[in-house]
Amino acid sequence: MKKLSLPINVISVFLCGLVVQMSYEASGHAAWSLLISAVRQSPWETVKPFGLVFIMWSFIELSWLRPHLLRFVCARMTALLFFVPAACILLCTAPALCRDEWFRSGVILLCISAAEILQTVIYRSGRRIELFFIPLLAAFAVIFFSFLFCTFYPPDMLFFAS
């Protein structure tokens, strides 16, 4: 992986995530945009569009950089598994600040940057992360389907209350 790809990944995921996050309002509350955008301003709904863009950007990065496939997929899934809980936890710790759009954007940008750095470190390490492909794939499926499921049945916990 090239050193130039890190800032490009962070900026692209963040800007595309902002666009996807606003797609529900921009589409006039269209039904299709429920699945990908933030409907409510809860921490989970704030993280969802960025997580989906993070997943989609993985396919673009995979075709652009052409890294070792299994190693890249494992590193990228680990980064996603770091990003989603870290962003949710950070947004849940300060509910009063979470209402501020700039604060939420800063937290998301920080978590995306940390996840991209984690992915780069894991990918470049000499460790055999390919051995964890099946558990990482299962965890990825849980997060992906929770993005979709929690849109219609949002978490009714204190942490995720708007």
Backbone as JSON, one array per atom type, in Angstrom:
{
  "sequence": "MKKLSLPINVISVFLCGLVVQMSYEASGHAAWSLLISAVRQSPWETVKPFGLVFIMWSFIELSWLRPHLLRFVCARMTALLFFVPAACILLCTAPALCRDEWFRSGVILLCISAAEILQTVIYRSGRRIELFFIPLLAAFAVIFFSFLFCTFYPPDMLFFAS",
  "N": [[0.84, -1.17, 0.0], [0.47, 2.22, -0.73], [1.98, 5.23, 0.58], [0.67, 7.57, 0.0], [-1.95, 6.88, -0.2], [-3.22, 6.92, 2.28], [-4.02, 9.64, 3.26], [-5.74, 10.21, 1.13], [-7.67, 8.2, 1.36], [-8.81, 8.81, 3.89], [-9.86, 11.42, 3.5], [-11.58, 10.98, 1.32], [-13.41, 9.0, 2.27], [-14.54, 10.42, 4.38], [-15.67, 12.77, 3.13], [-17.42, 11.62, 1.22], [-19.01, 10.2, 2.99], [-20.23, 12.31, 4.36], [-21.86, 13.33, 2.32], [-23.53, 11.12, 1.84], [-24.7, 10.96, 4.34], [-26.37, 13.17, 4.35], [-28.19, 12.52, 2.44], [-30.79, 11.62, 2.93], [-32.34, 13.84, 3.71], [-31.86, 15.43, 1.46], [-33.03, 13.94, -0.57], [-35.67, 14.3, -0.23], [-36.89, 12.79, 1.74], [-37.0, 10.18, 0.71], [-37.78, 6.7, 0.3], [-35.72, 4.9, -0.41], [-33.45, 6.09, 0.54], [-33.45, 5.69, 3.22], [-32.04, 3.41, 3.94], [-29.33, 4.01, 3.67], [-28.64, 6.5, 4.71], [-28.49, 8.96, 7.41], [-31.17, 9.0, 9.5], [-32.19, 9.7, 11.99], [-30.62, 11.62, 14.57], [-29.0, 10.11, 16.24], [-26.14, 8.55, 17.83], [-25.59, 6.05, 16.6], [-26.92, 6.28, 14.13], [-25.47, 8.36, 13.09], [-22.99, 7.22, 12.62], [-23.54, 5.21, 10.8], [-23.82, 5.98, 7.88], [-21.15, 6.66, 7.3], [-19.84, 4.3, 7.88], [-20.91, 2.6, 5.92], [-19.95, 3.86, 3.62], [-17.25, 3.51, 4.14], [-17.07, 0.76, 3.74], [-17.78, 0.57, 1.01], [-15.74, 2.12, -0.1], [-13.65, 0.44, 0.28], [-13.81, -1.42, -1.78], [-13.22, 0.2, -3.97], [-10.63, 1.0, -3.31], [-9.41, -1.48, -3.32], [-9.52, -2.21, -6.03], [-8.04, -0.16, -7.09], [-5.45, -0.05, -5.87], [-4.65, -2.69, -5.91], [-3.76, -4.64, -3.9], [-2.36, -7.4, -1.94], [-4.85, -9.7, -1.81], [-6.25, -11.27, 0.3], [-4.89, -10.48, 2.61], [-5.31, -7.7, 2.55], [-8.12, -7.56, 2.76], [-8.55, -8.65, 5.3], [-7.17, -6.76, 6.89], [-8.65, -4.48, 6.3], [-11.23, -5.16, 7.2], [-10.69, -5.41, 9.92], [-10.08, -2.76, 10.51], [-12.59, -1.59, 10.03], [-14.04, -2.87, 12.04], [-12.89, -1.66, 14.17], [-13.5, 1.05, 13.75], [-16.39, 1.43, 13.83], [-17.38, 0.68, 16.55], [-15.68, 2.4, 18.03], [-16.32, 5.01, 17.14], [-19.05, 5.12, 17.84], [-18.91, 4.81, 20.63], [-17.38, 7.06, 21.37], [-19.12, 9.09, 20.53], [-21.26, 8.6, 22.17], [-20.35, 9.19, 24.68], [-20.48, 11.9, 25.14], [-23.25, 13.23, 25.13], [-24.44, 15.79, 25.05], [-22.65, 17.34, 23.59], [-22.79, 15.91, 21.29], [-24.94, 16.75, 19.85], [-24.05, 18.86, 18.42], [-23.12, 19.62, 15.19], [-20.52, 20.04, 14.18], [-18.91, 18.92, 16.16], [-19.67, 16.21, 16.04], [-18.81, 15.65, 13.42], [-16.06, 16.06, 13.71], [-15.39, 14.0, 15.51], [-16.05, 11.75, 13.98], [-14.25, 12.1, 11.84], [-11.83, 11.84, 13.21], [-12.03, 9.16, 14.08], [-12.17, 7.82, 11.61], [-9.66, 8.44, 10.59], [-8.02, 7.18, 12.5], [-8.81, 4.52, 12.09], [-7.97, 4.09, 9.44], [-5.21, 4.4, 9.74], [-4.73, 2.25, 11.46], [-5.42, 0.16, 9.73], [-3.37, 0.4, 7.8], [-1.07, -0.09, 9.35], [-1.57, -2.72, 10.21], [-1.7, -4.03, 7.73], [0.88, -3.67, 6.73], [2.42, -4.97, 8.6], [4.27, -7.87, 9.58], [2.74, -9.94, 10.38], [0.62, -12.85, 10.31], [-2.22, -12.26, 9.36], [-4.13, -13.3, 7.79], [-5.1, -15.63, 8.75], [-7.23, -15.06, 10.33], [-9.43, -14.64, 8.78], [-12.06, -15.85, 8.48], [-13.37, -15.46, 11.09], [-13.28, -12.63, 11.07], [-14.79, -12.09, 8.81], [-17.3, -13.0, 9.64], [-17.79, -11.18, 11.76], [-17.82, -8.84, 10.27], [-20.12, -9.26, 8.71], [-22.07, -9.17, 10.71], [-21.86, -6.48, 11.54], [-22.47, -5.15, 9.11], [-25.12, -5.99, 8.56], [-26.32, -5.07, 10.84], [-26.2, -2.35, 10.41], [-28.22, -2.05, 8.52], [-30.45, -3.29, 9.79], [-30.76, -1.83, 12.2], [-31.69, 0.56, 11.28], [-34.42, 0.34, 10.87], [-35.23, -0.75, 13.27], [-34.21, 0.84, 15.7], [-31.56, 0.91, 18.16], [-32.64, 0.67, 21.46], [-31.43, 1.71, 23.71], [-29.87, 3.4, 26.45], [-27.46, 4.52, 25.68], [-27.71, 4.93, 22.95], [-29.73, 6.71, 22.59], [-31.36, 9.53, 21.21]],
  "CA": [[0.0, 0.0, 0.0], [1.27, 3.43, -0.87], [1.82, 6.21, 1.65], [-0.26, 8.59, -0.46], [-3.33, 6.42, -0.13], [-3.81, 7.18, 3.6], [-4.84, 10.87, 3.28], [-6.8, 10.11, 0.13], [-8.73, 7.37, 1.95], [-9.48, 9.54, 4.97], [-10.64, 12.53, 2.94], [-12.65, 10.44, 0.47], [-14.44, 8.36, 3.1], [-15.22, 11.46, 5.16], [-16.52, 13.61, 2.27], [-18.52, 10.8, 0.68], [-19.89, 9.92, 4.11], [-21.06, 13.51, 4.6], [-22.87, 13.39, 1.26], [-24.49, 10.04, 2.09], [-25.43, 11.29, 5.56], [-27.39, 14.17, 4.04], [-29.02, 12.09, 1.31], [-32.19, 11.46, 3.32], [-32.96, 15.16, 3.61], [-31.75, 15.92, 0.08], [-33.91, 13.19, -1.46], [-37.07, 14.55, 0.1], [-37.32, 11.68, 2.59], [-37.31, 9.02, -0.13], [-37.66, 5.42, 1.0], [-34.44, 4.26, -0.69], [-32.37, 6.73, 1.3], [-33.49, 5.22, 4.61], [-31.06, 2.35, 4.17], [-27.93, 4.44, 3.63], [-28.36, 7.8, 5.32], [-28.86, 9.16, 8.81], [-32.56, 9.43, 9.61], [-32.21, 10.38, 13.27], [-29.29, 12.12, 14.9], [-28.4, 9.31, 17.3], [-24.77, 8.16, 17.48], [-25.58, 4.94, 15.64], [-27.31, 6.81, 12.82], [-24.38, 9.21, 12.6], [-21.89, 6.36, 12.19], [-23.99, 4.31, 9.73], [-23.43, 6.32, 6.51], [-19.7, 6.61, 7.16], [-19.47, 2.89, 7.84], [-21.25, 2.07, 4.59], [-18.97, 4.42, 2.67], [-16.0, 2.82, 4.45], [-17.14, -0.54, 3.08], [-17.74, 0.78, -0.44], [-14.41, 2.62, -0.47], [-12.76, -0.72, 0.28], [-13.82, -1.99, -3.13], [-12.5, 1.14, -4.84], [-9.21, 0.89, -2.95], [-8.95, -2.8, -3.74], [-9.3, -2.19, -7.48], [-7.07, 0.88, -7.43], [-4.12, -0.39, -5.4], [-4.41, -4.11, -6.18], [-2.88, -5.25, -2.9], [-2.59, -8.82, -1.68], [-6.29, -9.71, -1.55], [-6.68, -11.77, 1.6], [-4.27, -9.62, 3.62], [-6.0, -6.42, 2.51], [-9.49, -7.73, 3.26], [-8.46, -8.82, 6.75], [-6.79, -5.48, 7.49], [-9.75, -3.53, 6.13], [-12.31, -5.55, 8.1], [-10.26, -5.05, 11.27], [-10.24, -1.31, 10.62], [-14.03, -1.33, 10.16], [-14.45, -3.33, 13.36], [-12.42, -0.64, 15.11], [-14.16, 2.33, 13.49], [-17.8, 1.5, 14.24], [-17.55, 0.83, 18.0], [-14.96, 3.57, 18.55], [-17.11, 6.21, 16.86], [-20.27, 5.08, 18.66], [-18.56, 5.04, 22.04], [-16.99, 8.47, 21.53], [-20.3, 9.94, 20.39], [-22.16, 8.35, 23.3], [-19.8, 9.71, 25.94], [-20.81, 13.32, 25.29], [-24.51, 13.43, 24.41], [-24.73, 17.21, 24.84], [-21.81, 17.78, 22.48], [-23.17, 15.14, 20.11], [-25.94, 17.5, 19.09], [-23.34, 19.82, 17.59], [-22.71, 19.0, 13.93], [-19.07, 20.12, 14.05], [-18.33, 17.95, 17.08], [-19.89, 14.89, 15.45], [-17.93, 15.52, 12.25], [-14.7, 15.91, 14.2], [-15.24, 12.66, 16.08], [-16.05, 10.81, 12.86], [-12.98, 12.27, 11.13], [-10.79, 11.25, 14.07], [-12.16, 7.69, 14.05], [-11.8, 7.35, 10.27], [-8.19, 8.54, 10.5], [-7.45, 6.11, 13.32], [-9.07, 3.23, 11.44], [-7.11, 3.98, 8.26], [-3.85, 4.17, 10.23], [-4.72, 0.87, 11.94], [-5.39, -0.72, 8.56], [-2.04, 0.47, 7.2], [-0.14, -0.77, 10.25], [-1.84, -4.16, 10.15], [-1.36, -4.54, 6.4], [2.33, -3.66, 6.55], [3.1, -5.81, 9.59], [4.62, -9.19, 9.07], [1.88, -10.93, 11.03], [-0.24, -13.62, 9.41], [-3.6, -11.9, 9.69], [-5.03, -14.04, 6.92], [-5.67, -16.74, 9.52], [-8.44, -14.57, 10.99], [-10.38, -14.22, 7.75], [-13.42, -16.33, 8.75], [-13.99, -14.68, 12.18], [-13.45, -11.24, 10.65], [-15.92, -12.07, 7.88], [-18.52, -13.12, 10.46], [-17.98, -9.91, 12.45], [-18.19, -7.88, 9.23], [-21.53, -9.5, 8.37], [-22.88, -8.66, 11.82], [-21.89, -5.0, 11.48], [-23.17, -4.71, 7.91], [-26.56, -6.19, 8.69], [-26.81, -4.2, 11.9], [-26.44, -1.05, 9.79], [-29.53, -2.09, 7.88], [-31.48, -3.65, 10.75], [-30.97, -0.77, 13.19], [-32.41, 1.67, 10.67], [-35.84, 0.13, 11.1], [-35.4, -1.05, 14.7], [-33.04, 1.46, 16.32], [-31.25, 0.45, 19.51], [-33.44, 1.39, 22.46], [-30.6, 1.73, 24.89], [-29.55, 4.74, 26.91], [-26.33, 5.03, 24.93], [-28.04, 5.29, 21.58], [-30.87, 7.61, 22.57], [-31.02, 10.81, 20.6]],
  "C": [[0.88, 1.22, 0.0], [0.99, 4.4, 0.26], [0.8, 7.27, 1.27], [-1.71, 8.17, -0.27], [-3.99, 6.73, 1.22], [-4.6, 8.49, 3.63], [-5.97, 10.85, 2.25], [-7.96, 9.3, 0.68], [-9.51, 8.14, 3.0], [-10.39, 10.63, 4.41], [-11.81, 12.0, 2.11], [-13.77, 9.81, 1.28], [-15.22, 9.42, 3.86], [-16.15, 12.3, 4.28], [-17.69, 12.83, 1.67], [-19.51, 10.44, 1.78], [-20.79, 11.1, 4.45], [-22.18, 13.62, 3.57], [-23.94, 12.33, 1.51], [-25.32, 10.35, 3.33], [-26.55, 12.28, 5.29], [-28.36, 13.72, 2.95], [-30.48, 11.91, 1.68], [-32.94, 12.79, 3.21], [-32.97, 15.65, 2.16], [-32.69, 15.19, -0.87], [-35.38, 13.44, -1.18], [-37.68, 13.42, 0.89], [-37.76, 10.46, 1.77], [-37.02, 7.72, 0.62], [-36.3, 4.77, 0.78], [-33.32, 4.83, 0.17], [-32.39, 6.35, 2.78], [-32.37, 4.24, 4.92], [-29.63, 2.87, 4.29], [-27.65, 5.71, 4.4], [-28.8, 7.85, 6.77], [-30.28, 9.72, 8.86], [-32.74, 10.22, 10.91], [-30.78, 10.82, 13.58], [-28.66, 11.37, 16.08], [-26.96, 8.95, 16.89], [-24.71, 7.04, 16.45], [-25.93, 5.43, 14.24], [-26.25, 7.73, 12.24], [-23.26, 8.36, 12.02], [-22.27, 5.54, 10.94], [-23.57, 4.75, 8.33], [-21.92, 6.27, 6.29], [-19.21, 5.17, 7.12], [-19.77, 2.26, 6.49], [-20.31, 2.6, 3.52], [-17.61, 3.78, 2.88], [-15.95, 1.47, 3.74], [-17.03, -0.37, 1.56], [-16.37, 1.27, -0.9], [-13.4, 1.47, -0.48], [-12.69, -1.36, -1.1], [-13.07, -1.1, -4.11], [-11.0, 1.02, -4.58], [-8.63, -0.44, -3.42], [-8.67, -2.82, -5.25], [-8.24, -1.19, -7.89], [-5.65, 0.45, -7.07], [-3.7, -1.81, -5.74], [-3.43, -4.73, -5.18], [-3.11, -6.76, -2.82], [-4.01, -8.97, -1.13], [-6.65, -10.11, -0.13], [-6.12, -10.91, 2.74], [-4.99, -8.28, 3.69], [-7.39, -6.52, 3.12], [-9.48, -7.88, 4.78], [-8.1, -7.51, 7.45], [-7.94, -4.48, 7.41], [-10.92, -3.89, 7.06], [-11.95, -5.24, 9.55], [-10.42, -3.55, 11.5], [-11.71, -0.93, 10.77], [-14.53, -1.74, 11.54], [-13.91, -2.42, 14.47], [-13.24, 0.64, 14.98], [-15.56, 2.42, 14.08], [-17.95, 1.6, 15.76], [-16.86, 2.07, 18.56], [-15.77, 4.85, 18.33], [-18.38, 6.24, 17.7], [-19.96, 5.39, 20.12], [-18.17, 6.5, 22.26], [-18.19, 9.41, 21.42], [-21.25, 9.77, 21.57], [-21.65, 8.95, 24.61], [-20.14, 11.17, 26.17], [-22.1, 13.62, 24.56], [-24.85, 14.9, 24.15], [-23.91, 17.75, 23.67], [-22.19, 17.08, 21.18], [-24.21, 15.86, 19.27], [-25.3, 18.53, 18.16], [-22.77, 19.11, 16.35], [-21.19, 18.99, 13.77], [-18.38, 19.11, 14.96], [-18.48, 16.54, 16.52], [-18.96, 14.65, 14.27], [-16.48, 15.34, 12.67], [-14.43, 14.53, 14.77], [-15.18, 11.62, 14.96], [-14.73, 10.89, 12.09], [-11.82, 11.65, 11.92], [-10.84, 9.73, 14.01], [-11.82, 7.12, 12.67], [-10.28, 7.37, 10.12], [-7.53, 7.42, 11.29], [-7.64, 4.74, 12.68], [-8.18, 3.04, 10.21], [-5.65, 3.74, 8.67], [-3.71, 2.73, 10.74], [-4.65, -0.11, 10.78], [-4.0, -0.75, 7.94], [-1.01, -0.27, 8.04], [-0.33, -2.28, 10.18], [-1.41, -4.74, 8.81], [0.15, -4.65, 6.23], [3.08, -4.54, 7.55], [3.37, -7.18, 8.99], [3.76, -10.3, 9.64], [0.99, -11.62, 9.99], [-1.71, -13.38, 9.77], [-4.6, -12.66, 8.84], [-5.7, -15.2, 7.64], [-6.99, -16.35, 10.18], [-9.54, -14.19, 10.0], [-11.82, -14.62, 8.08], [-14.05, -15.6, 9.94], [-14.21, -13.22, 11.81], [-14.63, -11.11, 9.68], [-17.24, -12.17, 8.62], [-18.81, -11.8, 11.19], [-18.38, -8.81, 11.46], [-19.66, -8.03, 8.86], [-22.45, -8.98, 9.46], [-22.98, -7.14, 11.76], [-22.67, -4.53, 10.27], [-24.68, -4.86, 8.05], [-27.14, -5.39, 9.85], [-27.0, -2.78, 11.39], [-27.84, -1.0, 9.2], [-30.65, -2.34, 8.9], [-31.79, -2.51, 11.71], [-31.58, 0.49, 12.59], [-33.9, 1.54, 10.98], [-36.16, -0.16, 12.56], [-34.21, -0.47, 15.45], [-32.81, 0.93, 17.73], [-31.99, 1.31, 20.54], [-32.7, 1.39, 23.79], [-30.3, 3.18, 25.25], [-28.44, 5.35, 26.07], [-26.71, 5.54, 23.55], [-29.28, 6.19, 21.5], [-30.46, 8.95, 21.97], [-31.2, 11.94, 21.56]]
}
